[in-house]
Amino acid sequence: MVHSADAHEPHIIPFRTNLAVFIALMVLLFVTVGVAYLDLGPLGLPVALAIATIKAALILLYFMHIRYASRLQWIFSSAAFLWLGIMILITMSDYLSRGWLNVDGK
Amino acid sequence: MSVESPAHAAAHGAVGHEPSQPHGNGHGLVAHQFEDAPQQREAALLGMWSFLATEVLFFGGLITAYVVYRWKAPVQVAVASHHLNVALGCINTCVLLVSSFLVALAVAEAHRGNARKVVQLLIGTIVLGVAFLGIKAVEWTADYHEGLIPFAANWQIPSHDLEILAQRGIDADQFGLYKLFWVLYFFMTGLHGIHVLVGLGVFAVVAALVWQRRRSKNFANLVEVTGLYWHFVDIVWVFLYPLLYLIDRHGPGH
């Protein structure tokens, strides 16, 4: 995280930065579409999700200003994704481990 | 704070309780419940982030359902996913990314107090948002004509898909999991579409307010928090596009 020297001035992202982020997002979009047509076997899903996560991070850090925001905003914005992670993790740990005990109906 | 510092009290004294009076700090207006413009901005941004946290979990419920479903029925997902139009999905992703870029520029211009440019950029965003929904409507119409809308009168699993499911050893009692793909697809893209529609309405109001306040220049926070919402809607699509359209191009279903 980068804090602007003067926290009282809202950081205005220069046009060049916004343009660079936008171009990166477009390149990543075409990469993810291109990769979808290559047969990567079981790697297809993680690669697609990794590219989507990089795109989301670029949008969060620059378009949504998190890179230049206060620590409190940083916490608020990551909390949502943390909780989403907990939801998916605990749900899947249930589904994936159900067969382990060899008990009928479990 | 229960006791105001003398300097602070003096600063407020000139303003009284009238929120429509300028504070004289170069940031437009400060409502009387806030100490200063940075605090007001921080409160606005934190408010929007709190709302977006609930939105992440709102879509997160559907994403979790998708994850479980994909684990449970990978063949059905792959066969059904093959009907989605990758090219139209890609164009729509471009449309949303360009719109997010325009909004990012609008936020920068709003901080510079440039009302005319903000309004132009927001109108551009609205046009792109309408284009997104138009393309989505074309896709949904095609799905309808293929009989792929669950619980519509013409719903039926395409015979080609039935053959593939049978070849892959999927029992007839598991065909309902094929239908579930379309239920999730329409819920996910539909909920996202509603968010786009709401965003268009909000941007129309924000553009009008920015123009109305073009002299007082009190619109930076308004544009910034609305921008956060729009970028969030963009992020949701950034995940929906690969999850629904892309990752099964090599699965069964060719």
Interface residues (C-beta under 8 A of the other chain):
Chain A: A7 H8 P10 I12 I13 P14 F15 N18 L19 V21 F22 L25 M26 L29 T32 V33 A36 Y37 D39 L40 G41 G44 L45 A48 L49 I51 A52 K55 A56 I59 L60 Y62 F63 M64 H65 A69 S70 L72 Q73 F76 S77 A79 A80 F81 W83 L84 M87 I88 T91 M92 Y95 L96
Chain B: D36 A37 P38 R41 E42 L45 L46 W49 S50 L52 A53 T54 E55 V56 L57 G60 G61 I63 T64 V67 V68 W71 K72 V86 C90 T93 C94 L97 V98 S100 F101 V103 A104 L105 V107 A108 H111 R112 A220 E224 G227 L228 H231 F232 D234 I235 V238 F239 Y241 P242 L243 L246 I247 R249 H250
